[in-house]
Amino acid sequence: MRKFWVVLFHTYTSKLRTKQFIIPTLIAAVLLLAVTNLPAIVSLFDNDEAKKVMVLDRSGELFQPLSDQLEQSTDNIQLVKTGKTEAEAREAVQNGKITGYLLLTLNKKQLPDAVYKAEKIAEQKIPGQLKTALQQVKVAMATKQLGLNPQEIATVYAPVSFEETALEKGAKTEEELDFARGAVYVLMFMLYLTVLFYGMMIAMEVATEKSSRAMEILISSVSPVKQMLGKIFGVVLLGLTQISFLCVVGASSLGFMGGFDKITQMFGMTNISGLPVSMVIYAIVFFILGYFLYATLFAMLGSLVDRVEEANQMLMPVTMMIIIAFFIAASGLGNPSSTLITVTSFIPFFAPLTMFLRVGMIAVPWWEVAISITLLVATILFFIGVGSRVYRGGVLMYGKSTSWKNIKEAFVLSKSEKI
């Protein structure tokens, strides 16, 4: 057991001090600070002054209703009524005195028509606000022509009453589903990135040590299982250090800027304290199981290559499997009861994401969750057994190894009496 801890802490401390760990961590912290303070950063470059828009009202009756409507909806636009010609308005735009000008006329049905002209039309905020306000003016004029009173108009535009109620026992309400969907997406995305990033780190660590020939010494003094698990747990500890640091930075920034509410609202989570304890527990369980499953595969395959440059090609199938699992899970956010999500939730390579999606959004029988977890644990134990044999032979294989056929060679080599 002592040798296991030696490998673990050696992996942890050696990676912790490297520039490859420190620089990306600091860059991630800076990006996190930028994201959590995005509104303040945007406000530094955003001009809060109202944009001046000149109005050439050819109808003689549209300016005032449009102005009144804009006052109710926005303060970003200042309408300026003028009797100038269009040529004079164009010159004012070119000189930078106004943002643009609006031509207002009445069509044959005595309803508004408008043309907005500006130096550039790529910026859609002002035209969009003008269009929305003018649409309301048009609705008011059209309903007046039809002889409808304000109460009748309100009845026409009142939203239909439509509620969704699940008959299944224990099913979540619509509000709970919206909350769960946001929470599941965030946790699912974190699981996907963490497994992919730190799994690749394990493979690169094994390949780097192998290229330095240090493995030949280590494998003779430390059993392959202890060595492989030591590296996996070492990278786990490294990941926890990095994630904890980023969480402290992000939480401190959000707390200082008062941004917790904005972030939770962004993902439809009105109250973060409403996150069910069971969902947090399932997130931890499936995160740990998913990490160990893929970390074992990454360590095993990383032992088959002796150059870091070859690792990406060897690891591509496993990487693609994680990506496919993520996209399958993402497709189930709108329909977590689909056959695809249900079936893949029992396939160990997909279960960490798809079963977590199911338990987070719908009522899943306990025995289905138990079967999924049991299959995951059994698969992990299987790959630890097989992986340790491949790892033992693989770390002593040198030369170009970019084919999965090398697994058989490594397995045979691990049985050799010379090892």
C-alpha positions as CSV (number, residue, x, y, z in Angstrom):
1,M,0.0,0.0,0.0
2,R,2.9,2.3,0.7
3,K,4.1,2.0,-2.9
4,F,0.6,3.0,-4.1
5,W,0.8,6.3,-2.0
6,V,4.3,6.9,-3.3
7,V,3.1,6.7,-6.9
8,L,0.0,8.8,-6.1
9,F,1.8,11.7,-4.5
10,H,4.7,11.6,-7.0
11,T,2.1,11.9,-9.8
12,Y,0.3,14.7,-8.0
13,T,3.4,16.8,-7.0
14,S,5.2,16.4,-10.2
15,K,2.2,17.6,-12.3
16,L,1.3,20.3,-9.8
17,R,4.6,22.1,-10.3
18,T,4.7,22.0,-14.1
19,K,4.0,25.0,-16.3
20,Q,1.6,22.8,-18.3
21,F,-0.6,22.8,-15.1
22,I,0.0,26.2,-13.7
23,I,-0.4,28.3,-16.9
24,P,-3.7,26.7,-18.0
25,T,-5.1,27.0,-14.5
26,L,-4.2,30.7,-14.3
27,I,-5.7,31.3,-17.8
28,A,-8.9,29.4,-16.8
29,A,-9.1,31.6,-13.6
30,V,-8.7,34.8,-15.7
31,L,-11.4,33.6,-18.1
32,L,-13.7,32.7,-15.2
33,L,-13.2,36.2,-13.7
34,A,-14.0,37.7,-17.1
35,V,-17.2,35.6,-17.5
36,T,-18.5,36.3,-14.0
37,N,-17.9,40.0,-14.5
38,L,-19.1,40.1,-18.1
39,P,-21.9,42.7,-17.4
40,A,-19.4,45.1,-15.8
41,I,-16.9,44.6,-18.6
42,V,-19.5,45.2,-21.3
43,S,-20.7,48.4,-19.5
44,L,-17.2,49.8,-19.8
45,F,-17.3,49.7,-23.5
46,D,-21.0,50.3,-24.0
47,N,-22.2,53.9,-24.5
48,D,-25.3,54.5,-22.4
49,E,-26.3,57.6,-24.3
50,A,-29.6,57.3,-26.1
51,K,-29.2,56.9,-29.9
52,K,-30.6,59.8,-31.9
53,V,-32.9,58.8,-34.7
54,M,-34.4,61.4,-37.0
55,V,-38.0,60.9,-38.1
56,L,-39.3,62.1,-41.4
57,D,-43.0,61.6,-40.9
58,R,-44.7,61.9,-44.3
59,S,-48.0,60.9,-42.8
60,G,-48.1,63.7,-40.2
61,E,-49.7,61.4,-37.6
62,L,-47.3,58.5,-36.8
63,F,-44.5,60.3,-34.9
64,Q,-46.4,60.9,-31.6
65,P,-47.8,57.4,-31.2
66,L,-44.4,55.9,-32.1
67,S,-42.7,58.2,-29.6
68,D,-45.2,57.3,-26.9
69,Q,-44.7,53.6,-27.5
70,L,-40.9,53.8,-27.4
71,E,-41.1,55.7,-24.1
72,Q,-42.9,52.8,-22.5
73,S,-40.5,50.1,-23.9
74,T,-37.0,51.6,-24.0
75,D,-34.9,54.6,-23.2
76,N,-32.1,53.7,-25.7
77,I,-33.6,55.7,-28.6
78,Q,-34.3,59.4,-28.8
79,L,-36.6,60.3,-31.7
80,V,-36.1,63.7,-33.3
81,K,-38.9,65.0,-35.5
82,T,-37.8,67.1,-38.4
83,G,-39.0,68.7,-41.6
84,K,-35.7,68.3,-43.3
85,T,-35.3,66.5,-46.6
86,E,-34.0,63.0,-46.9
87,A,-30.7,64.3,-48.4
88,E,-30.2,66.5,-45.3
89,A,-31.0,63.5,-43.0
90,R,-28.4,61.4,-44.9
91,E,-25.8,64.0,-44.5
92,A,-26.5,64.2,-40.7
93,V,-25.9,60.4,-40.5
94,Q,-22.7,60.7,-42.4
95,N,-21.5,63.5,-40.1
96,G,-22.2,61.4,-37.1
97,K,-24.9,63.7,-35.7
98,I,-27.5,61.0,-35.7
99,T,-27.5,57.2,-35.7
100,G,-30.0,56.9,-38.5
101,Y,-33.3,58.2,-39.9
102,L,-36.7,56.8,-40.2
103,L,-39.2,57.4,-43.1
104,L,-42.8,57.0,-42.0
105,T,-45.7,56.8,-44.4
106,L,-49.2,55.4,-44.6
107,N,-50.1,52.7,-47.1
108,K,-53.3,52.3,-49.0
109,K,-55.0,50.7,-46.0
110,Q,-53.9,53.7,-43.9
111,L,-51.5,51.6,-41.9
112,P,-47.8,52.4,-41.1
113,D,-45.0,51.7,-43.5
114,A,-41.4,52.5,-42.5
115,V,-37.9,52.6,-43.9
116,Y,-34.9,52.8,-41.6
117,K,-31.6,54.0,-43.0
118,A,-28.3,54.1,-41.2
119,E,-24.6,54.1,-42.1
120,K,-24.5,50.3,-41.2
121,I,-27.3,47.9,-40.6
122,A,-25.3,45.1,-38.9
123,E,-26.4,46.4,-35.5
124,Q,-29.9,45.1,-35.1
125,K,-30.9,46.5,-31.6
126,I,-32.2,49.9,-32.7
127,P,-34.0,48.7,-35.8
128,G,-35.5,45.8,-33.8
129,Q,-36.9,48.2,-31.1
130,L,-38.2,50.6,-33.7
131,K,-39.9,47.7,-35.5
132,T,-41.5,46.4,-32.4
133,A,-42.8,49.8,-31.3
134,L,-44.2,50.5,-34.8
135,Q,-45.9,47.1,-34.8
136,Q,-47.8,48.1,-31.6
137,V,-48.8,51.4,-33.3
138,K,-50.0,49.4,-36.3
139,V,-52.0,47.1,-34.1
140,A,-53.7,50.0,-32.3
141,M,-54.6,51.7,-35.6
142,A,-55.9,48.5,-37.2
143,T,-58.1,47.6,-34.3
144,K,-59.4,51.1,-34.2
145,Q,-60.4,50.8,-37.8
146,L,-62.2,47.6,-37.0
147,G,-64.1,49.3,-34.2
148,L,-62.6,47.2,-31.3
149,N,-62.4,48.7,-27.8
150,P,-59.3,48.2,-25.6
151,Q,-61.1,45.4,-23.6
152,E,-61.8,43.5,-26.8
153,I,-58.2,44.0,-27.9
154,A,-56.9,42.7,-24.6
155,T,-59.1,39.6,-24.9
156,V,-57.8,38.8,-28.4
157,Y,-54.1,39.1,-27.3
158,A,-54.5,37.4,-23.9
159,P,-52.4,34.2,-23.8
160,V,-54.3,30.9,-23.8
161,S,-54.4,29.0,-20.5
162,F,-52.3,25.9,-21.0
163,E,-51.0,23.7,-18.1
164,E,-49.1,20.5,-18.2
165,T,-49.8,17.8,-15.5
166,A,-48.0,14.5,-15.3
167,L,-50.2,11.5,-14.3
168,E,-47.1,9.4,-13.4
169,K,-46.6,9.0,-9.7
170,G,-43.6,10.9,-8.4
171,A,-43.3,12.9,-11.7
172,K,-41.8,16.3,-11.6
173,T,-43.9,19.4,-12.2
174,E,-43.2,21.7,-15.1
175,E,-41.3,24.2,-12.9
176,E,-39.2,21.4,-11.3
177,L,-38.4,20.1,-14.8
178,D,-37.2,23.5,-16.0
179,F,-35.0,23.7,-12.9
180,A,-33.7,20.1,-13.2
181,R,-33.0,20.6,-16.9
182,G,-30.7,23.5,-16.2
183,A,-29.0,21.8,-13.3
184,V,-28.5,18.5,-15.2
185,Y,-27.0,20.3,-18.2
186,V,-24.5,22.2,-16.0
187,L,-23.4,19.1,-14.1
188,M,-23.4,16.9,-17.2
189,F,-21.2,19.4,-19.1
190,M,-18.8,19.5,-16.1
191,L,-18.7,15.7,-16.0
192,Y,-18.0,15.5,-19.7
193,L,-15.2,18.0,-19.7
194,T,-13.6,16.7,-16.5
195,V,-13.5,13.1,-17.7
196,L,-12.2,14.1,-21.1
197,F,-9.5,16.5,-19.9
198,Y,-8.1,14.5,-16.9
199,G,-8.4,11.2,-18.7
200,M,-6.2,12.6,-21.4
201,M,-3.8,13.9,-18.7
202,I,-3.4,10.3,-17.3
203,A,-2.6,8.9,-20.8
204,M,-0.1,11.7,-21.4
205,E,1.5,11.1,-18.0
206,V,2.0,7.4,-18.7
207,A,3.3,8.1,-22.2
208,T,5.7,10.7,-21.0
209,E,7.2,8.5,-18.3
210,K,7.4,5.6,-20.7
211,S,9.4,7.8,-23.2
212,S,11.9,8.5,-20.5
213,R,12.4,4.8,-19.8
214,A,11.5,5.3,-16.2
215,M,8.8,2.7,-16.5
216,E,11.4,-0.1,-16.8
217,I,12.5,0.7,-13.2
218,L,9.1,1.4,-11.8
219,I,7.4,-1.8,-13.1
220,S,10.0,-4.0,-11.4
221,S,9.3,-2.5,-8.0
222,V,5.6,-1.5,-8.1
223,S,2.8,-3.8,-9.2
224,P,1.0,-2.7,-12.3
225,V,-2.3,-2.4,-10.5
226,K,-0.8,-0.1,-7.8
227,Q,1.1,1.9,-10.4
228,M,-2.0,2.4,-12.6
229,L,-4.4,3.2,-9.8
230,G,-1.8,5.5,-8.2
231,K,-1.6,7.5,-11.3
232,I,-5.4,7.6,-11.7
233,F,-5.8,8.8,-8.1
234,G,-2.9,11.2,-8.4
235,V,-4.6,12.9,-11.3
236,V,-7.9,12.9,-9.4
237,L,-6.2,14.8,-6.6
238,L,-4.7,17.1,-9.1
239,G,-8.1,17.7,-10.7
240,L,-9.7,18.4,-7.3
241,T,-7.0,20.9,-6.6
242,Q,-7.6,22.7,-9.9
243,I,-11.4,22.6,-9.7
244,S,-11.4,23.8,-6.0
245,F,-9.2,26.7,-6.9
246,L,-11.4,27.7,-9.8
247,C,-14.6,27.3,-7.7
248,V,-13.1,29.6,-5.0
249,V,-12.2,32.2,-7.7
250,G,-15.6,31.9,-9.4
251,A,-17.6,32.0,-6.2
252,S,-15.6,34.9,-4.8
253,S,-16.1,36.9,-8.0
254,L,-19.8,36.1,-8.2
255,G,-20.3,36.9,-4.5
256,F,-18.4,40.2,-4.9
257,M,-20.4,41.2,-8.0
258,G,-23.7,39.8,-6.7
259,G,-24.0,37.6,-9.8
260,F,-25.3,34.3,-8.3
261,D,-28.9,35.2,-9.2
262,K,-28.0,36.1,-12.8
263,I,-26.1,32.8,-13.3
264,T,-28.9,30.7,-11.9
265,Q,-31.6,32.5,-13.9
266,M,-29.5,32.0,-17.0
267,F,-30.0,28.2,-16.6
268,G,-33.6,28.4,-15.4
269,M,-32.7,27.7,-11.8
270,T,-34.6,30.2,-9.8
271,N,-33.3,29.0,-6.5
272,I,-30.0,27.1,-6.3
273,S,-30.9,25.9,-2.8
274,G,-33.8,24.0,-4.5
275,L,-31.4,21.5,-6.0
276,P,-32.5,18.1,-4.7
277,V,-29.9,16.3,-2.4
278,S,-30.5,13.1,-4.4
279,M,-29.4,14.8,-7.6
280,V,-26.2,16.0,-6.0
281,I,-25.5,12.4,-4.7
282,Y,-26.2,10.9,-8.1
283,A,-23.9,13.5,-9.7
284,I,-21.1,12.6,-7.4
285,V,-21.6,8.8,-7.8
286,F,-21.8,8.9,-11.6
287,F,-19.0,11.4,-11.8
288,I,-16.7,9.1,-9.8
289,L,-17.7,5.9,-11.7
290,G,-17.5,7.6,-15.1
291,Y,-14.1,9.0,-14.3
292,F,-12.7,5.7,-13.2
293,L,-14.1,3.9,-16.2
294,Y,-12.5,6.2,-18.7
295,A,-9.4,6.9,-16.7
296,T,-8.6,3.1,-16.6
297,L,-9.0,3.0,-20.4
298,F,-6.9,6.1,-20.9
299,A,-4.1,4.7,-18.6
300,M,-4.2,1.3,-20.4
301,L,-4.0,2.8,-23.9
302,G,-1.4,5.4,-22.8
303,S,0.9,2.5,-21.8
304,L,0.9,1.2,-25.4
305,V,2.6,4.3,-26.9
306,D,6.1,5.5,-26.2
307,R,5.7,9.0,-27.7
308,V,3.1,11.6,-26.7
309,E,2.6,12.4,-30.4
310,E,1.1,8.9,-30.9
311,A,-1.2,9.1,-27.9
312,N,-4.0,11.1,-29.7
313,Q,-4.4,8.6,-32.4
314,M,-4.5,5.6,-30.0
315,L,-7.0,7.4,-27.7
316,M,-9.3,8.7,-30.5
317,P,-11.9,5.8,-30.2
318,V,-12.3,6.4,-26.4
319,T,-12.4,10.2,-26.9
320,M,-15.1,9.8,-29.6
321,M,-17.1,7.5,-27.2
322,I,-17.2,10.3,-24.6
323,I,-18.2,12.8,-27.2
324,I,-21.0,10.5,-28.5
325,A,-22.2,10.0,-24.9
326,F,-22.4,13.7,-24.4
327,F,-24.4,14.3,-27.5
328,I,-26.8,11.5,-26.8
329,A,-27.4,12.9,-23.3
330,A,-27.8,16.4,-24.7
331,S,-30.4,15.2,-27.2
332,G,-32.3,13.7,-24.2
333,L,-32.7,17.0,-22.4
334,G,-36.0,17.6,-24.3
335,N,-37.1,13.9,-24.1
336,P,-35.4,12.0,-21.2
337,S,-37.9,9.1,-21.6
338,S,-36.9,8.3,-25.1
339,T,-35.8,4.7,-26.1
340,L,-32.3,5.9,-27.0
341,I,-31.7,7.5,-23.5
342,T,-33.3,4.5,-21.7
343,V,-31.2,1.9,-23.5
344,T,-27.9,3.8,-23.3
345,S,-28.4,4.4,-19.6
346,F,-27.6,0.7,-19.1
347,I,-24.5,0.7,-21.4
348,P,-21.6,1.5,-19.0
349,F,-19.8,3.8,-21.5
350,F,-22.8,6.0,-21.8
351,A,-24.5,5.5,-18.4
352,P,-22.6,8.2,-16.4
353,L,-24.3,10.8,-18.5
354,T,-27.5,9.3,-19.7
355,M,-28.6,7.6,-16.4
356,F,-27.7,10.8,-14.5
357,L,-29.9,12.7,-17.0
358,R,-32.8,10.3,-16.4
359,V,-32.6,10.4,-12.6
360,G,-32.3,14.1,-12.7
361,M,-35.4,14.7,-14.8
362,I,-37.8,11.9,-14.4
363,A,-38.8,9.3,-11.8
364,V,-36.7,6.2,-12.4
365,P,-37.3,3.0,-10.5
366,W,-34.5,2.3,-7.9
367,W,-33.7,-1.1,-9.4
368,E,-32.9,0.5,-12.8
369,V,-30.4,2.8,-11.2
370,A,-29.0,-0.1,-9.2
371,I,-28.6,-2.2,-12.4
372,S,-26.9,0.7,-14.2
373,I,-24.5,1.3,-11.2
374,T,-23.8,-2.4,-10.9
375,L,-22.9,-2.7,-14.6
376,L,-20.7,0.3,-14.3
377,V,-18.8,-1.1,-11.3
378,A,-18.4,-4.5,-12.9
379,T,-17.1,-2.9,-16.1
380,I,-14.6,-0.8,-14.1
381,L,-13.3,-3.9,-12.2
382,F,-13.1,-5.8,-15.5
383,F,-11.0,-3.1,-17.1
384,I,-8.8,-2.7,-14.0
385,G,-8.0,-6.4,-14.2
386,V,-7.5,-6.4,-18.0
387,G,-5.9,-3.0,-18.0
388,S,-3.3,-3.9,-15.4
389,R,-2.2,-6.8,-17.5
390,V,-2.1,-4.6,-20.6
391,Y,-0.4,-1.8,-18.6
392,R,2.3,-4.2,-17.4
393,G,3.1,-5.4,-20.8
394,G,2.4,-2.1,-22.6
395,V,4.9,0.0,-20.6
396,L,7.7,-2.3,-21.8
397,M,6.7,-2.1,-25.5
398,Y,8.6,0.4,-27.6
399,G,8.4,1.4,-31.2
400,K,5.4,2.7,-33.1
401,S,2.2,1.6,-31.5
402,T,-0.9,3.2,-33.0
403,S,-3.2,0.1,-33.4
404,W,-5.5,-1.6,-30.9
405,K,-3.9,-4.9,-32.0
406,N,-1.0,-3.9,-29.7
407,I,-3.3,-4.7,-26.7
408,K,-3.0,-8.4,-27.5
409,E,0.8,-8.1,-27.8
410,A,1.0,-6.3,-24.5
411,F,-1.3,-8.9,-22.8
412,V,1.0,-11.7,-24.0
413,L,4.1,-9.8,-23.0
414,S,2.7,-9.4,-19.5
415,K,2.7,-13.2,-19.1
416,S,6.3,-13.5,-20.1
417,E,8.6,-15.0,-17.5
418,K,11.0,-12.2,-18.1
419,I,8.7,-9.7,-16.5
